[in-house]
Amino acid sequence: MDPSQRSTLIAGKGLVGNADQGSRRQVTIIEKERWAQFMEQLGANLDPSTRRANLLISGISLVNSRGRILQIGNCRLRIFGETKPCELMDAFLPGLKAAMYNDWGGGACAEILDDG
């Protein structure tokens, strides 16, 4: 995954250039504040890109957000559900997967409603 400041979203498909096209998990989202909590809890300082999510947000809680609409620029994203962290998290930092596992700590996935 390559960091990017801008991406093109295609409704019903996903991010242009992303391998995961057309499923309901078109975009993955994590919270900056939650990531910082995990890093403090585990005494680490990994970049949020370690999570391999498509979008890093701040100031919005994803907990129990299923079905809600998130507006990003001109695009609307419908939160489909919680994204559980995988074993790769422990490859980067032992204990990270367990720390992220509950209460939407791994973020959310969403489907794209509008191109933009």
VMD Tcl script that draws the C-alpha trace (Angstrom):
set ca {
  {0.00 0.00 0.00}
  {1.35 3.37 -1.01}
  {0.46 6.53 0.94}
  {-1.48 9.15 -1.00}
  {-2.87 12.59 -0.19}
  {-5.60 12.20 -2.86}
  {-7.51 9.32 -4.37}
  {-10.31 8.86 -6.85}
  {-13.40 7.03 -5.63}
  {-15.82 5.23 -7.93}
  {-19.34 4.62 -6.62}
  {-20.10 0.95 -6.11}
  {-16.53 -0.07 -6.96}
  {-13.82 1.41 -4.73}
  {-10.59 3.34 -4.97}
  {-9.05 3.62 -8.42}
  {-5.99 1.35 -8.46}
  {-7.06 -0.63 -5.39}
  {-7.20 -4.42 -5.67}
  {-10.48 -4.70 -3.73}
  {-13.03 -3.52 -6.32}
  {-16.79 -4.01 -6.15}
  {-17.27 -5.68 -2.78}
  {-19.06 -3.90 0.05}
  {-15.64 -3.38 1.64}
  {-14.59 -0.73 -0.88}
  {-12.83 1.58 1.59}
  {-11.29 0.86 4.99}
  {-11.16 3.61 7.61}
  {-9.32 4.06 10.91}
  {-9.41 6.77 13.57}
  {-6.25 8.79 14.24}
  {-7.12 9.14 17.93}
  {-7.65 5.40 18.44}
  {-4.36 4.63 16.70}
  {-2.59 7.05 19.04}
  {-4.21 5.30 22.04}
  {-2.93 1.91 20.85}
  {0.57 3.28 20.37}
  {0.57 4.80 23.86}
  {-0.87 1.62 25.40}
  {1.82 -0.54 23.75}
  {4.68 1.94 24.13}
  {5.25 2.22 20.40}
  {5.28 4.86 17.68}
  {4.25 3.12 14.47}
  {2.87 5.17 11.59}
  {-0.91 4.73 11.06}
  {-0.15 3.38 7.57}
  {0.90 0.21 9.39}
  {-2.82 -0.57 9.71}
  {-3.08 -0.64 5.90}
  {-6.40 1.23 5.90}
  {-7.39 3.45 2.98}
  {-8.49 6.46 5.00}
  {-7.33 8.01 8.29}
  {-9.94 10.24 9.93}
  {-9.85 12.47 13.00}
  {-12.57 13.80 15.28}
  {-15.19 11.17 14.37}
  {-15.85 7.96 16.28}
  {-16.46 4.85 14.20}
  {-17.82 2.81 17.13}
  {-21.24 1.37 16.24}
  {-21.38 3.43 13.04}
  {-22.84 0.66 10.83}
  {-25.27 2.17 8.32}
  {-24.16 5.76 8.92}
  {-23.08 8.02 6.07}
  {-19.65 9.68 6.17}
  {-19.06 12.66 3.86}
  {-15.50 13.01 2.55}
  {-15.23 15.93 0.15}
  {-17.92 15.39 -2.49}
  {-18.16 11.67 -1.74}
  {-20.48 9.88 0.61}
  {-19.43 6.58 2.16}
  {-21.90 4.22 3.86}
  {-20.30 2.40 6.79}
  {-20.84 -1.30 6.16}
  {-19.31 -2.66 9.34}
  {-16.39 -3.13 11.66}
  {-13.00 -4.19 10.30}
  {-11.17 -6.63 12.54}
  {-7.36 -6.45 12.61}
  {-5.43 -9.37 11.14}
  {-2.32 -11.22 12.27}
  {-0.13 -8.77 10.33}
  {-0.62 -6.30 13.17}
  {1.33 -8.61 15.51}
  {4.07 -8.97 12.89}
  {4.60 -5.21 13.22}
  {4.09 -5.04 16.99}
  {3.32 -7.97 19.30}
  {-0.01 -7.38 21.07}
  {-1.32 -4.86 18.53}
  {-3.98 -7.20 17.10}
  {-5.42 -7.90 20.56}
  {-5.34 -4.21 21.50}
  {-7.27 -3.30 18.34}
  {-9.71 -6.21 18.29}
  {-12.64 -4.89 20.33}
  {-14.95 -1.89 20.00}
  {-14.17 -1.07 16.36}
  {-10.47 -0.58 17.16}
  {-9.54 -2.02 13.78}
  {-11.68 0.59 12.07}
  {-14.56 0.28 9.65}
  {-15.22 -0.62 6.05}
  {-17.53 1.32 3.79}
  {-19.09 1.30 0.37}
  {-18.77 4.33 -1.89}
  {-22.03 6.04 -2.80}
  {-20.69 8.88 -4.99}
  {-17.82 9.27 -7.44}
  {-15.26 11.86 -6.55}
}
mol new
graphics top color blue
foreach p $ca { graphics top sphere $p radius 0.5 }
foreach p [lrange $ca 0 end-1] q [lrange $ca 1 end] { graphics top cylinder $p $q radius 0.2 }
display resetview
